Amino acid sequence: MIRERVAVAMSGGVDSSTAAAILKDQGYDLVGFSMQLWDQKRNGSGAEEHAAGRCCSLDDIYDARTVAARLKFPYYVVNFQREFEQRVVRSFIESYRAGLTPSPCVLCNSHMKFDHLIQMAEEVNAGRVATGHYARVIRDEKTGSYSLLRARDRRKDQSYYLFELTQEQLAKAMFPLGDLDKAQVRQIAHHYGLEVADKPESQEICFIPDGDYAGFIERHYDDVVGNAG
């Protein structure tokens, strides 16, 4: 029997790690990918203390690799820092300076993570992609169209970060945590012996771990926007 191959996004946190464990237990053939999007060292003095548990830190890459090794599936790290800087960070800075309320996670999900994850999935012959988002997707059998739904746990719902996903992206998307709450996710992680089971959650924007938006813009306007070609 040929198992369906799925490309799974690995952030190094408990959510994406548990999503991978669930799919592995369901018999899928997994290939893991972590995207290196931002170098936390660019945030300057004191950034390291905020970087723990943040995406793109070396610790998170290590944690993702450890989970993939424990669950026994291949794992790769891919570098998209330059594109992330221009498509997400630059947009954030320009929007913030214009008095708008930017949502870099929406832009990152729709134009960075899913675009690239689907592309990488095709390169390894994976038909679908999976993430640790708390959301659900269903297909209307009559029309063949896909709908993005909120997670069962409304307190953890992340569907609003995914509203820009296209029909083509939703058709390939898998969200194994959509029917679970956080406590259940941690229990599953413990069940599989994942070292990240009790890893703290991160709430801030990944490239601004200290939450100082104005300070970040002051430090990076010239190198991100001013020198953009």
N, C-alpha and C positions, 0 to 999 in steps of 0.2 A: 504494500500500500504506500503510495507516494503522499507524504505529508505536505500540506500547504505551507509555503515559506512566507514569513512576515518580517518586515523590517521594523524594529522597535527603537524609538528614541529613548536614549538613556541619559538622564540628567545627573545621576548619582544620588538622587533623593529616594525616599521610601515609596513615593507614588509610582514613578516609572519603573522602579525595581520590582515592586509588587505586581504591576501590570505584566511585566515580563514573566514573572513566576507563574501567574495565572495562565497565561498563554502557553507556557512550556508544559504545564500540567495538563492542559487541554489537548496536547499532542502536536502543536504547531512547531515547525522548523524555524527557529529564530536566528536573525542576524541583528546584532546591536550596533547602534551608532550614537556617538556623542559629537555634538557640534561645538567646536571652540569658537566662540563668538566675540569675547571681550577679554583682554588681558587685564586682570585685576591689579597688576602692578602699576598700570597707568593711572590709577586713582590716587597714587601718592602716599605720603606718610600716613600711617594709621589705618590704611585700607585693609591690611591683612587681618586685623582683628574682626572686621566686619565681613570678611570674605568667606568665613567658614559656613558651609552649607549653601553657598551661592553657586549658581550655575557658572561655569567657565573657570572655577578655581581648580588648582591642581588636585586638591583633596577630593573634589567631586568627580573628576576624571578617574582618580584612583578608586573611589567607591564604586563607580559604574563598572570599571574593569573587574573589580573583585566580585561583584554580583554576577556578571556574565560568566566568569570563570566558575563560580559555584554552581550556576545553573547549566553550565557546559554548552555555551553557544558562542560563536565567533563574535568579536567585538572590534570596532574601528573608531578612531577619532579623526574627524575631518575639520579642517581649518577654513572658516568663512569670516574671519575677523574684518578684512577689508570691506567686504560687501555689507556686513552687519553695520559697520561704522557709517557707511554712506546711505544705506536704505533705512536704518532704524535710528541710530544715534543722531545723525544729522537732522532727520525729520523731527525727532524729539526736541532738539535744541531750537530749531527754527520755529516750531509750533509754540513752545514755551515762551520764547522771546516775543512772539506775536500776540501773546495774551490768551492763547487757546489752552485747552486741557488735553495734552497729548496722551495717547494710549499705546505706548510702544509694544506692549505684549500682543495686542491685536495685530499690529503690523508685522511683528516678528513671526507670529504663528502662521499667518496667511501667506506672507511673501518671503519668508526665510525657511522656517522649520518644515512646513508641509511641502512647499515647492521642492526643496532639496531632499527631503526624506523620500518623497515619491520618486525623484530622479535616482537616488541611491538604491532604492528598492528595485527599480528596473534593472540596474546594473548587476544586482546579485540574484536576479530572477525571482524576486518576491512580489507576489500579487497584491499584497495589502500592507498598510503601515499602521503602527499602534503607538499610542502615547499614554502617559499617566494622567491625562486630563479627567476631571470629573464632569462628564458630559455623556450624552447618548446620541446615537444616530439610527434612524429607522428608514426602511424603504417601503414606499407605497407600491403594493403589488399591482395595482390597477394602472397607475401612471408611470411607474418605474422611477419616480423622482425620490430624492433623499431629503429627509428633514433632520435638522439638528435640534435635539431636545435637552432640556435642563437635566441635571443629575438628580437621582432620587433624593440625595442629601442636599437640600437647598442651601444649607449653610456652606457647603464646599463647592457648589456649582461653579463651573468655569466656562459654561457655554458662551457667555458674553465675550470671552476672549477669542472665540472661534467663529463669530457670526459672519466673517468675510469669506469663509471657506466656500469654494465653488462646488457645484454638483460633482464634478470630476474628482475633487479631493475628498468629498464626503463619501463617494462610492468606494473609495479605498481605505477609509479611516476606520479604525477599531479603538474603542475606549473601554477597556476591560473594567475600569473602576466606576462606570456610570451608575451601577445599581448598588454601590457600597458606600458606607460612611467611613470616616477616618479611622475610627476605632477598629472596624473590621479589617481595614487595609493593614494596620499595624499588627493585628493578630495573624493575618496571613503571612506577613513578612517574618514574624517570629516563627511561625510554623515551618517555613522553609529555611530557617536559620540565617536570614539575611542580616548582615552586620548593621545595615542602615535602618533597621526596624524602629529604633527610637530616635532617629536623627531629627533634629528640630526642623520646623517648617521655616521657609523664607517668605517674607511678605513684600519686601521692597523691590523696586526695579532692579534687575540683575546687574546692570552696569553702574548703579548708584547704591551700593550696599549700605551706606550710612544715611540715606534718605535726604541728603543735602543737595537738592536740585540746583539751586542757585550757585552753590559752590562748584558743583560739577561743570556747569555751563561756563563759569568764569575761568576754570582751569583748561577746558577743552574746546572753547569756541574757535580759537585760532587754528588748532591742529585738525579739527574735524570739519568746520565750515569755512574758515578763512582760507585754508589751503586746498579746498576741494577743487578738483579739476573737472 
